[in-house]
Amino acid sequence: MKNNEVKQLNGVALAYMGDAIYEVYVRRFILEKGVWRPTQFHHRAKHYVSAVAQSEIFKKMEIENFLTEDELSVFRKGRNAQSHTKAKNTDTKTYAISTGFEAMLGYLYLSEKTDRLEELIQFCFENTEWIEKYDPR
């Protein structure tokens, strides 16, 4: 997609794409770590893809000033988007933050900013212990 087309997408559409992209990266990462049993796979994956995990990793990115102003702008677009789905296992605020996080990833992917997308995803992988501290399921 052209950059101006990507910027026209709403936050929910960006989050929809970001969710799918992040899931693929997480699955590959877990498989590369040698986790192949379904119960282990699911348990490890939720430390990355749950709304709580995404919300917490976003907070860590904010604390470390890891995000650009452009990325924060897209995050706010996703966070503030009117989604017609309900948060399943978390509160509305956490769900909104995770939607913003996914929108950022979707934006980077669709804008073909793959290097930056992978920097953000690598940040997530490197900070797993930090996530697990807040979501020790």
C-alpha positions in Angstrom: 0.0 0.0 0.0 1.1 3.6 -0.6 2.0 5.6 2.5 -0.9 8.0 2.1 -3.3 5.0 1.8 -2.0 3.6 5.0 -2.4 6.9 6.8 -6.1 6.9 5.8 -6.8 3.6 7.5 -8.6 3.8 10.8 -7.1 2.5 14.0 -9.1 -0.7 14.1 -8.0 -1.7 10.6 -4.4 -1.0 11.5 -4.8 -3.0 14.7 -6.4 -5.9 12.7 -3.3 -6.1 10.6 -0.9 -5.5 13.5 -2.5 -8.4 15.5 -1.9 -10.8 12.6 1.7 -9.7 12.0 2.6 -9.8 15.6 1.1 -13.3 16.0 3.3 -14.6 13.1 6.5 -13.2 14.6 5.6 -14.6 18.0 4.8 -18.0 16.6 8.1 -18.1 14.7 10.0 -16.9 17.7 8.5 -19.6 20.0 9.1 -22.4 17.4 12.7 -21.2 17.0 13.1 -21.6 20.8 12.1 -25.3 20.5 8.7 -25.1 22.0 6.6 -27.5 20.0 4.0 -29.0 22.3 0.6 -27.3 21.9 0.1 -26.6 25.6 3.5 -25.1 26.0 3.2 -23.2 22.8 -0.1 -21.6 23.8 1.2 -20.8 27.3 4.4 -19.0 26.0 2.5 -17.2 23.2 0.1 -15.5 25.6 3.0 -13.8 27.3 3.4 -11.8 24.1 -0.1 -11.6 22.5 -2.4 -11.1 25.5 -3.8 -7.6 25.9 -2.1 -7.3 29.3 1.3 -8.3 27.8 0.9 -5.8 24.9 -0.2 -3.1 27.3 2.8 -3.7 29.6 5.3 -3.8 26.8 4.0 -0.6 25.4 4.4 1.0 28.8 8.0 -0.2 28.8 8.6 1.3 25.4 7.2 4.6 26.6 9.4 4.6 29.7 12.5 4.0 27.6 11.5 6.6 25.0 11.8 3.9 22.4 9.0 5.1 20.1 9.0 7.9 17.5 6.4 10.7 17.5 4.9 9.1 14.3 4.5 5.8 16.1 3.0 7.4 19.1 0.5 9.2 16.9 -0.5 5.9 15.3 -0.7 4.3 18.7 -3.2 7.0 19.9 -5.2 6.5 16.7 -5.5 2.8 17.5 -6.1 3.3 21.3 -8.9 5.9 20.6 -10.6 3.9 17.9 -14.1 2.8 18.5 -14.0 -0.9 18.4 -17.3 -2.9 18.5 -15.6 -5.8 20.2 -15.4 -6.2 24.0 -12.3 -6.9 26.0 -12.4 -10.6 26.9 -10.1 -11.1 29.9 -9.1 -7.6 30.8 -10.3 -4.1 31.5 -11.3 -1.6 28.8 -8.2 0.6 29.3 -5.8 -2.3 28.9 -7.6 -3.5 25.8 -7.4 0.0 24.3 -3.7 0.2 24.9 -3.2 -3.2 23.3 -5.2 -2.1 20.3 -3.0 1.0 20.0 0.1 -1.2 20.2 -1.3 -3.5 17.4 -2.2 -0.4 15.3 1.5 0.7 15.5 2.7 -2.7 14.3 0.1 -2.7 11.5 1.1 0.7 10.4 4.8 -0.2 10.2 4.0 -3.3 8.3 1.7 -1.7 5.8 4.1 1.2 5.4 6.8 -1.3 4.6 9.0 -0.1 7.5 10.1 -3.6 8.1 13.4 -2.7 9.8 11.6 -0.6 12.4 8.8 -3.2 12.8 11.4 -5.8 13.6 13.2 -3.4 16.0 9.9 -3.1 18.0 9.3 -6.8 17.9 12.8 -7.6 19.0 12.3 -5.1 21.9 9.2 -7.2 22.9 11.2 -10.4 22.8 14.1 -9.0 24.8 11.7 -7.8 27.5 9.8 -11.0 28.0 10.8 -11.3 31.7 9.4 -7.8 32.3 6.1 -8.9 30.7 5.9 -12.1 32.7 6.4 -10.1 35.9 3.0 -8.4 35.2 1.2 -11.4 33.6 2.6 -14.5 35.3 -0.1 -16.9 34.1 
